[in-house]
């Protein structure tokens, strides 16, 4: 190992378009199981499926209809 490295001529990874951020969210067990079953059928990780679904909601500008019982 060198004591110091020269990164003055380094470049960013050209294949990394949009890095993902790690977040912690709480999901119902049924929701996780649903996406895990879909993941097993499709061969995609369940985290990626959840991300794809949420990205689709953003692209379609879907709005959640909440009707709170009073």
C-alpha positions in Angstrom: 0.0 0.0 0.0 1.2 3.5 -0.8 1.1 6.2 1.8 -0.7 8.5 -0.7 -2.4 8.1 -4.0 -2.7 10.6 -6.9 -6.4 11.0 -8.0 -5.8 14.2 -9.9 -6.4 12.5 -13.3 -9.2 10.3 -12.1 -12.7 10.4 -13.8 -16.1 9.5 -12.6 -17.6 6.2 -13.5 -19.2 6.8 -16.9 -21.6 3.8 -16.5 -23.1 5.1 -13.3 -26.0 7.4 -14.4 -28.0 8.0 -11.3 -26.7 6.6 -8.1 -29.3 5.2 -5.8 -29.7 6.4 -2.2 -30.3 4.0 0.6 -33.3 4.7 2.7 -35.1 2.8 5.5 -38.9 2.4 5.2 -41.3 0.3 7.1 -43.5 -1.9 5.0 -46.2 -4.4 5.9 -45.2 -8.1 5.9 -47.9 -8.8 3.3 -46.4 -6.1 1.0 -42.9 -7.5 1.2 -44.2 -11.0 0.6 -46.1 -9.8 -2.5 -43.0 -8.3 -4.0 -40.9 -11.3 -3.1 -43.3 -13.6 -4.9 -43.2 -11.3 -8.0 -39.4 -11.2 -7.7 -39.2 -15.0 -7.7 -41.4 -15.2 -10.8 -39.5 -12.5 -12.7 -35.9 -13.1 -11.6 -35.5 -9.5 -10.3 -34.8 -8.6 -6.7 -37.8 -7.5 -4.7 -36.1 -4.1 -3.9 -35.7 -3.5 -7.6 -39.3 -4.3 -8.2 -40.5 -1.9 -5.5 -38.2 0.8 -7.0 -39.6 0.1 -10.5 -43.2 0.3 -9.2 -42.5 3.6 -7.4 -40.7 5.0 -10.5 -43.8 4.1 -12.6 -46.0 5.9 -10.1 -43.8 9.0 -10.4 -43.7 8.9 -14.2 -47.5 8.5 -14.4 -47.9 11.2 -11.7 -50.2 8.9 -9.8 -52.0 10.4 -6.8 -53.0 8.4 -3.8 -56.7 8.8 -2.9 -57.0 8.8 0.9 -60.4 8.8 2.4 -60.0 9.1 6.2 -63.0 7.8 8.1 -64.2 10.5 10.5 
